Amino acid sequence: MKHLTINIPDNLNLNERETKRFLAAKMYESGKISLGQAADLAGLSKVAFAEILADYDVSLINYPPSDIIKDAAQF
């Protein structure tokens, strides 16, 4: 596993757990990592991570609308 060090100003009052969860949620939202990878990064199970996505305004269903329309047309 790689380690990343980020220097955060003290006045931001960010804690490590919340920062990891936010980063994982946003990376999942952008399609950079899978749900499982994001859950691992956040230190949660897939189910627990899926349950907190709404806290970061991230949808569990992570498909562009064009893909959803294309998939729906196949039925």
PyRosetta script that sets phi, psi and omega in degrees:
from pyrosetta import init, pose_from_sequence

init()
pose = pose_from_sequence("MKHLTINIPDNLNLNERETKRFLAAKMYESGKISLGQAADLAGLSKVAFAEILADYDVSLINYPPSDIIKDAAQF")
pose.set_psi(1, 138.4)
pose.set_omega(1, 176.7)
pose.set_phi(2, -85.5)
pose.set_psi(2, 153.1)
pose.set_omega(2, 177.0)
pose.set_phi(3, -117.3)
pose.set_psi(3, 140.6)
pose.set_omega(3, 179.5)
pose.set_phi(4, -125.2)
pose.set_psi(4, 130.7)
pose.set_omega(4, 178.1)
pose.set_phi(5, -111.0)
pose.set_psi(5, 127.5)
pose.set_omega(5, 178.7)
pose.set_phi(6, -122.4)
pose.set_psi(6, 128.4)
pose.set_omega(6, 176.3)
pose.set_phi(7, -87.9)
pose.set_psi(7, 117.2)
pose.set_omega(7, -177.9)
pose.set_phi(8, -115.4)
pose.set_psi(8, 128.4)
pose.set_omega(8, 178.9)
pose.set_phi(9, -57.2)
pose.set_psi(9, 140.8)
pose.set_omega(9, -178.3)
pose.set_phi(10, -57.9)
pose.set_psi(10, -32.3)
pose.set_omega(10, -175.8)
pose.set_phi(11, -71.5)
pose.set_psi(11, -6.5)
pose.set_omega(11, 178.6)
pose.set_phi(12, -82.4)
pose.set_psi(12, -17.0)
pose.set_omega(12, 177.7)
pose.set_phi(13, 52.0)
pose.set_psi(13, 45.4)
pose.set_omega(13, 177.2)
pose.set_phi(14, -95.5)
pose.set_psi(14, 136.2)
pose.set_omega(14, 174.4)
pose.set_phi(15, -103.1)
pose.set_psi(15, 157.7)
pose.set_omega(15, -173.0)
pose.set_phi(16, -61.5)
pose.set_psi(16, -42.6)
pose.set_omega(16, -177.3)
pose.set_phi(17, -62.0)
pose.set_psi(17, -49.1)
pose.set_omega(17, -179.1)
pose.set_phi(18, -66.6)
pose.set_psi(18, -36.8)
pose.set_omega(18, 179.1)
pose.set_phi(19, -65.3)
pose.set_psi(19, -42.4)
pose.set_omega(19, 178.0)
pose.set_phi(20, -62.6)
pose.set_psi(20, -42.9)
pose.set_omega(20, -179.0)
pose.set_phi(21, -65.6)
pose.set_psi(21, -42.7)
pose.set_omega(21, 178.7)
pose.set_phi(22, -62.5)
pose.set_psi(22, -47.5)
pose.set_omega(22, -179.8)
pose.set_phi(23, -61.0)
pose.set_psi(23, -44.3)
pose.set_omega(23, 179.4)
pose.set_phi(24, -62.2)
pose.set_psi(24, -44.8)
pose.set_omega(24, -179.5)
pose.set_phi(25, -62.4)
pose.set_psi(25, -45.2)
pose.set_omega(25, -177.4)
pose.set_phi(26, -71.7)
pose.set_psi(26, -33.6)
pose.set_omega(26, 176.2)
pose.set_phi(27, -69.4)
pose.set_psi(27, -36.7)
pose.set_omega(27, 175.1)
pose.set_phi(28, -64.8)
pose.set_psi(28, -45.1)
pose.set_omega(28, -179.7)
pose.set_phi(29, -58.4)
pose.set_psi(29, -39.8)
pose.set_omega(29, -177.4)
pose.set_phi(30, -80.6)
pose.set_psi(30, -5.5)
pose.set_omega(30, 179.3)
pose.set_phi(31, 83.0)
pose.set_psi(31, 9.5)
pose.set_omega(31, -179.6)
pose.set_phi(32, -72.3)
pose.set_psi(32, -31.3)
pose.set_omega(32, -179.2)
pose.set_phi(33, -138.2)
pose.set_psi(33, 158.2)
pose.set_omega(33, 179.8)
pose.set_phi(34, -79.2)
pose.set_psi(34, 171.8)
pose.set_omega(34, 177.0)
pose.set_phi(35, -60.1)
pose.set_psi(35, -43.5)
pose.set_omega(35, 179.5)
pose.set_phi(36, -63.7)
pose.set_psi(36, -42.6)
pose.set_omega(36, 178.0)
pose.set_phi(37, -64.6)
pose.set_psi(37, -40.9)
pose.set_omega(37, 179.3)
pose.set_phi(38, -65.0)
pose.set_psi(38, -41.4)
pose.set_omega(38, 178.2)
pose.set_phi(39, -61.6)
pose.set_psi(39, -43.3)
pose.set_omega(39, 177.4)
pose.set_phi(40, -60.8)
pose.set_psi(40, -45.1)
pose.set_omega(40, 179.5)
pose.set_phi(41, -60.8)
pose.set_psi(41, -38.8)
pose.set_omega(41, -179.0)
pose.set_phi(42, -79.2)
pose.set_psi(42, -11.3)
pose.set_omega(42, -178.8)
pose.set_phi(43, 76.0)
pose.set_psi(43, 31.3)
pose.set_omega(43, -177.1)
pose.set_phi(44, -129.0)
pose.set_psi(44, 164.0)
pose.set_omega(44, 170.7)
pose.set_phi(45, -72.9)
pose.set_psi(45, 165.8)
pose.set_omega(45, 178.3)
pose.set_phi(46, -60.2)
pose.set_psi(46, -42.2)
pose.set_omega(46, -178.8)
pose.set_phi(47, -64.3)
pose.set_psi(47, -46.6)
pose.set_omega(47, -179.5)
pose.set_phi(48, -63.8)
pose.set_psi(48, -40.0)
pose.set_omega(48, 179.2)
pose.set_phi(49, -65.7)
pose.set_psi(49, -43.2)
pose.set_omega(49, 178.3)
pose.set_phi(50, -58.2)
pose.set_psi(50, -35.7)
pose.set_omega(50, -178.9)
pose.set_phi(51, -70.6)
pose.set_psi(51, -25.1)
pose.set_omega(51, -178.9)
pose.set_phi(52, -94.9)
pose.set_psi(52, -6.1)
pose.set_omega(52, -177.9)
pose.set_phi(53, -56.2)
pose.set_psi(53, -38.8)
pose.set_omega(53, -179.4)
pose.set_phi(54, -62.6)
pose.set_psi(54, -27.0)
pose.set_omega(54, 177.3)
pose.set_phi(55, -61.7)
pose.set_psi(55, -22.5)
pose.set_omega(55, -178.3)
pose.set_phi(56, -113.1)
pose.set_psi(56, 18.5)
pose.set_omega(56, -179.6)
pose.set_phi(57, 55.8)
pose.set_psi(57, 41.1)
pose.set_omega(57, 179.3)
pose.set_phi(58, -118.3)
pose.set_psi(58, 132.8)
pose.set_omega(58, 179.2)
pose.set_phi(59, -84.4)
pose.set_psi(59, 141.3)
pose.set_omega(59, 175.2)
pose.set_phi(60, -65.1)
pose.set_psi(60, -36.8)
pose.set_omega(60, 177.6)
pose.set_phi(61, -82.0)
pose.set_psi(61, 109.7)
pose.set_omega(61, -169.2)
pose.set_phi(62, -113.1)
pose.set_psi(62, 57.9)
pose.set_omega(62, 178.6)
pose.set_phi(63, -121.9)
pose.set_psi(63, 141.8)
pose.set_omega(63, 174.6)
pose.set_phi(64, -64.8)
pose.set_psi(64, 147.5)
pose.set_omega(64, 179.9)
pose.set_phi(65, -53.1)
pose.set_psi(65, -35.3)
pose.set_omega(65, -179.0)
pose.set_phi(66, -63.7)
pose.set_psi(66, -36.4)
pose.set_omega(66, 177.9)
pose.set_phi(67, -69.4)
pose.set_psi(67, -38.4)
pose.set_omega(67, 179.6)
pose.set_phi(68, -64.3)
pose.set_psi(68, -44.3)
pose.set_omega(68, 179.5)
pose.set_phi(69, -63.4)
pose.set_psi(69, -42.9)
pose.set_omega(69, 179.7)
pose.set_phi(70, -63.8)
pose.set_psi(70, -43.8)
pose.set_omega(70, 178.6)
pose.set_phi(71, -64.2)
pose.set_psi(71, -41.9)
pose.set_omega(71, -179.0)
pose.set_phi(72, -65.2)
pose.set_psi(72, -32.6)
pose.set_omega(72, -179.4)
pose.set_phi(73, -67.7)
pose.set_psi(73, -18.9)
pose.set_omega(73, -178.9)
pose.set_phi(74, -77.6)
pose.set_psi(74, -12.1)
pose.set_omega(74, -177.5)
pose.set_phi(75, -96.6)
pose.dump_pdb("model.pdb")
